[in-house]
Amino acid sequence: ITATIEPGTQLAIVGPSGAGKTTLLQTLCGLRAPDSGRIMIDDVDLADIPLAQIGHHIGHVSQDVGIIRASIAENIRLGHEDSDPAAIEEALRKAQLSDRVHQLPQGVDTVLDQDTTFSGGERQRLALARAFFATPGTLLLDEPTAFADLESEALIDAALAQAPRNVADAGGERPTVIRIDHRLGFAREADVVWVLEDGHLVQAGSPAELAADSEGRFAALCRAREVSA
């Protein structure tokens, strides 16, 4: 893959299972090293940036969410010294996890262990809360609503859509959002769509451009999704 992602872009990555979407996201955030070539961030090679430092600039919400044996608050501010309770509460609210947390006897001070477990959807929303708390310049999302019910899915989508505006309204730059989603709703609203197939970038452009190419892979994915729905 040879491509450039402009700052502030809302990029959707789509393609069939096994196309390499998750691997690409893991590579973009330094969890995997490319076999060849380089990933450059503002003319700096990603390989030259310490992984801990990358985490302050790139938020990664994966399908396999890691949780440490610590309080919910500590899990949310993972790697960040800021412990502003209001910021933690706001992150929980945006991730649609606030009600669940406040049902627990110790709220955000509840330690996550074998006695206090989260479902797959709740773990993913915890990862979203981490990302909302950190407000990174780049947000990588791998199926962020994969385990959510329909109501939570809609609310999380709304929060994700609003997050870039909130950052910009607060005087910050619009973050770059790179999202994988088996649903094509986000892709239709994104600035740019990448279509992956067998580890290769086979189409790239705006949703309108790709949809207009009736023989292209994106149009075929849209047709297939409409039939399956």
Protein Blocks (a to p, Z undefined) as FASTA:
>chain_A
ZZdddehiacddeddehilmmmmmmmmnopaccfbdcddeehiafklpcfklmmmmmccd
dfbdcdddddfklmmmgoiablcfklmmmmmmmnopmmmmmmpmnlmmlccdfklccdfk
lmmmmmmmmmmmnopabdcdehkllmpcfklmmmmmmmmmmmmmmmmmnopacddddddd
fbfklmmmmmbdcddeehiafbgcdfklmmmmmmbmklmmmmmmmmmZZ
